[in-house]
Amino acid sequence: MSAFPLHIGTNPPAYWDDIEKRQAAIGEGSAPFLRDQKRPRTADQDLDWNALGFDVRWVGDDPTDCVAALNPGFYHGRGASEYERFVQGAASRGETALVISTIAEAAETAPSGLESLFSDSAGSDLLPTWSSSISARYLGGHASLHLTDTVQGADRDLALRLINDDLRWWVLELHGSQESWSGRGEVARAAQGLLTPLIQTNLGEIVVGVWVAPDGVERRYVLPPNVNWSSVADWVAEQGIPEFVPSALRRFKSFKSVPLELMTADEIATSKALAAFTAAATVERERLEKISAAAQSEADQMRHELLFARASELVDGVAKVFRAAGITVTYLDDELGGTKSADLLCSYAGQTRLVEVKSVGGRASERLYFDLLRHLETWPAMGNAQSISGGALVLNHEHKKHPLERSAMPYTRAEFLASQREPVVTTRDLFDAWRTADYQTVRSLLYPSGAAAPETDVKQSQNSGGSVKQPWWRTQGLKGSGSNPQSLWSRWRASRSGRTP
């Protein structure tokens, strides 16, 4: 089997070896022509094109019989004539001129600009025969991309190879040209050919596409700049040439793709089995990708709500975790018609707790815990108030820091910890339990063993004239304050310092 002749639109590696040797010898004092030259990645010494199944024709070689071209040049002395002969050779044989283009490597150093592919200057002709060009605009990281619904065959295989790689993505646009004529001013020419998307953003922007010339001869794939050339070359040999230039298989006696009429029974059976496996694997991959995307979307939402959100968003996240753990949750603002008490009322296995949810950018103030105590104190006075077992403070503390850099305990003062009777739960602890579906831990955070006092039916005790069990802070030297927040606050502060108010 012969290697496929492949045109690459740059000088051979030996040329670049000499350039780099001269650059190193002269240093910064070299002329701009020498200093600014940079070896293209297609000319890297590490790329063994022969091992990949290709006989490379560089700039200066005749590419007439080549089956494909990678990054052909468009300027005199830099590959323009070789590109023209490559296309003319394909047309003379009635073949498709298969071209792989990547966004100019210079564009990688200027991500905010508009760069012409293969050129350092914006707006230069990329498709000079058709007075058209393709420009590229940097898209940025974390872009949401997907394969075009209609992509199939070899195009789909290439798109899958690229979308699953770690690439820098650029938005592609096909443009016409402006030509100046004496006495007629500027004449606008519409873009020629068709740029079809293979991979696009959710806004429909093309990031990987295939351009087909109006005469149908040239089929050009436009890819990001930092592609894996070994993978692309493998696609050209295994998928691109068999589908788009099948006559090249006969020209170069390649048996990579054999007609059914020349296959043995074993070849046909194994080929069908392999095709069925590949199709099934593709379907399963798409199914898993959808499941993974849905799981990540749910997790992203919970990460935001529990670890970074404030106010109602944070309360919603906490409520979701409690409900996932089988805890009945009531939004008290909705129930009581305003911010008259804590945020949530949570019930499980006969125990009901008031839950105050707070967020702070830095260290948590102990006053947040007092807010919970105040709500517990005033709870019996709420209309239609059901009995409670106690309360809990849920804190998204230090939310301006990365979650892994936050302190494990929001409170560390020994005297405060010794007097604490109601659980203080961090949203990081809640998230860790939720992400592993450890709902027993979620319940134990809210209802720690031995922390909840026996449930007392406040309304029944008041109606029967019986005594009501006093909250813990009234048994800790904080009696006589009733439900007056200011009085309770002053006595609680006095208890911290050991003074009598």
Steps between C-alpha positions, in 0.01 A plus 500: 500500500635843404496801728255775408674810359406793726569870441592710804516874433827583670873438460641162608631443856863542384422859397365576845795329667726746318278799587497411871877443498557846351251662741684347796840608365406864426248549782288815537725691261379302201302669222119491533472258207707246690391586853124477434497164326341219698495131415145380420382203703457299179880516462580375850773237505284288731239451228587187302282544193635183339393295800156661468476370141599810301773603261525876561545758226616829652516847349736467204378148417243420230167414670300420183432136595434567872178366650469772768660825615567631850516877555582591138657841442356794308790740445763502228803297602316369806287227349255681269613326182513160672141548625379590149669194347353276771144619421562478123630144537191391695270667245676332206435158657142582593590469870421715799782727615494409871646784709551529876550857625565617853471851637834677475730417790566875534137536604572306818705789629228757429177344627307826514542593137358399165750285316508369149582131480859453383580868538606742769280772351121516520303485177766342277368267231469140606315386187656729238365308200149586616570849642388380842651446842427333830569699815533375856400663829621354831212344691656464847505217751212288629297540181197274466538307174314222322512306174268624228192277478553417132870409518568137409754260352863610487401852602343370820811298583720809460263713709502242781880488499517878533219573747643250748846657484629793708501773236474877484187585305443776247184618324523478120334733249500491121544841333491642152737772381520870417665591172590855386445596138604824336193714452271246663616521860488189712313195378382246755514133408290247688668208672544200273450136590327359806637474855312218679534452877626177655530637854319811618411696810155519656459830313555327167853636449730277296822390673586207269369506146549370147510739204412367156602700192227611257637261234503213750870423452640619833373370835673691781472420872571796729625395846632666819873580504619252764365177355672165547650452156553127551128457564409720202739309272350172616154636413619606153635151427226293666189713439558804279667339199275188484182714512597805295791384279429124456681487164824573688468159666526335160771737378726415789382140548375567850295222650385708793159506330417197282187457284264224611566318174863445609434407863506153647210368707701550819582859404135577429383343828761673715450832321127485566561406863747785541260747335217385727725534806610849395140610439387358835796659678417834341138477615607398851756780513235755405265359765767519768602850390140617546478337843836647598396847379176480701687384812754780463225756450327389820829495690600843366171642619543348847865607519393856426209505742679335794853630463471846343141623517337727753148589615216309335725303264693362796179415686373315191819294480481404868132407463580276200760305698268452797217384278731257322573353846128443562455802728174695472584865434274805535598849387407714798496830313223357282326336795509803730469770236837671539836474674358452848703198604768263374527398135388137512299263716637148462335182629622142509408198714297702750753781543447849361767768488519864406783549253668837452705525177775763478793590276808709573794589282748469787496358851161431653379729778364333812204733468372279219460222753318743729252571220408134514456518878277802460282315251472207740404740778227669298368188332223425758347841428459424129146435387418132448855412601564127517722348764874498439793300631757773455681672218805495274718761336615425144798713395657568163799667660805644321308471171748739331768233535536182298300226679816293557671796669225573752540417869329180605344659809328838480535551876808418709469700826505244780247680721254528214538135404450394862169689521372394157194276520355523150689355201695727267529344155722624216377487144828331405409211733152487349641498147751225579220282637271582205760432228555146638125445563580452870158607623548343842777754557272780380239397757758460777635852431155645558396255771822408686466218751415632843486862382125532466290548811177296532230653284261723691156587377503872575139571407363203690698598812378858479137396448504250789671740735795267532856619523709526189852358500738795494752534217861415587616861510247577774660228710847642437459829692302673222157495667255787533545646156170383358498550125665841506795465252696790649474365856588148386795629298645697795467202734652265243797732455536527879507122524794495257710731717387358834344835605152565633315757286 
